[in-house]
Amino acid sequence: MNETVEQTKEESTSAQQEIHTFRKEIDAVIQKAQKIQAALGRGSGGREISLVVTKLQEGKMWAGKILEAMGSPFPKELADKAE
């Protein structure tokens, strides 16, 4: 039984690392899309690239919610500073 618990913890940690990596990859794509967005300005395709950026941000957020559900600690440097 103890081996099963340890194996489950290892799998959970591995999955958390994969999701963290995935979120970083999404962030890199968001940055690329924002560069395209800046180049397009308000011209042709501007609205569409804005939607691309928004949906990528949503995907990153939902991946973060998965981490939260898995019990991954929220980084203190990202915590809200408002009182």
RAVEN-V478548 format. One record per helix or strand of 3 or more residues. SS is the DSSP state (H for helix, E for strand). FROM is the first residue (numbers start at 1). LEN is the number of residues. If there is no record, write none. Layout:
SS;FROM;LEN, SS;FROM;LEN
This chain:
H;2;39, H;46;24, H;76;3
